[in-house]
Amino acid sequence: MKDKELARDYKTIREDYRFDPSIFSQEPERVARLKWIIDNRLTDVERIIILLYVDCQSYRKLAKKLTLSHQTCAKEVRRIKEKILREYETLTHQNND
């Protein structure tokens, strides 16, 4: 039952955050880049964790949903955020050159 709930939550969130190339004309470039990074530079597991974290907005809530310790969730979310920031910096520098 827990796996089905988790899959359902992820699918719902995934739809909300799906990268759409037309967003370049609808949203600020920063948001479009972040969505592109989430869709194209993160692994499936990283994407699931970060999107569920955005939905839960708490390491403890995320940990409960994933049945992990909140320390593990915090560590993973921080690692994924750092990866997103590195990718963002790379994209920004590529576009400025």
C-alpha positions in Angstrom: 0.0 0.0 0.0 2.8 2.4 0.9 4.5 1.9 -2.5 1.3 2.7 -4.3 0.8 5.9 -2.4 4.4 6.9 -3.0 4.1 6.2 -6.7 0.8 8.1 -6.9 2.3 11.1 -5.1 5.4 11.1 -7.3 3.3 10.9 -10.5 1.2 13.9 -9.4 4.2 16.0 -8.5 6.1 14.9 -11.6 3.3 16.3 -13.8 3.5 19.6 -12.0 7.3 19.9 -12.5 7.6 18.3 -16.0 9.9 20.3 -18.3 8.0 21.9 -21.2 10.2 23.7 -23.8 7.5 26.4 -24.2 8.1 27.6 -20.7 11.0 29.6 -22.0 8.5 32.1 -23.2 6.2 31.8 -20.2 8.4 31.8 -17.2 11.6 33.5 -16.1 14.7 31.9 -17.6 15.9 30.9 -14.1 12.8 28.7 -13.5 13.0 27.2 -16.9 16.6 26.2 -16.3 15.8 24.7 -13.0 13.0 22.6 -14.5 15.3 21.5 -17.3 18.0 20.5 -14.8 15.5 18.5 -12.8 14.2 16.7 -15.8 17.5 16.1 -17.7 20.4 16.1 -15.2 19.0 14.3 -12.2 18.7 10.5 -12.0 15.2 9.1 -11.5 15.9 8.5 -7.8 17.2 12.0 -7.3 14.2 13.5 -9.1 11.8 11.5 -7.0 13.5 12.6 -3.7 13.8 16.3 -4.6 10.2 16.5 -5.9 8.8 14.7 -2.9 10.8 16.9 -0.7 9.4 20.0 -2.3 5.9 18.5 -1.7 6.6 17.5 1.9 8.8 20.6 2.8 10.2 18.7 5.7 12.9 16.1 6.1 10.9 14.3 8.7 7.8 14.2 6.5 9.9 13.0 3.6 11.6 10.4 5.7 8.2 9.1 6.9 7.0 8.9 3.3 10.1 7.1 2.1 10.5 5.0 5.4 14.1 6.3 5.9 15.7 8.3 8.7 15.3 12.0 8.5 19.2 12.3 8.7 19.5 10.2 5.5 16.8 12.3 3.8 18.5 15.5 4.8 21.9 14.3 3.5 20.4 13.2 0.2 18.4 16.4 -0.3 21.5 18.5 0.4 23.5 16.5 -2.1 20.9 16.8 -4.7 20.5 20.6 -4.1 24.3 21.0 -4.5 24.1 19.0 -7.8 21.3 21.3 -9.1 23.3 24.4 -8.2 26.5 23.0 -9.9 24.4 22.2 -13.0 22.8 25.7 -12.9 26.1 27.4 -12.7 27.4 25.4 -15.6 24.4 26.3 -17.7 24.7 29.9 -16.8 28.3 30.1 -17.7 27.7 28.3 -21.0 25.0 30.8 -21.9 27.2 33.8 -21.0 30.1 32.6 -23.2 
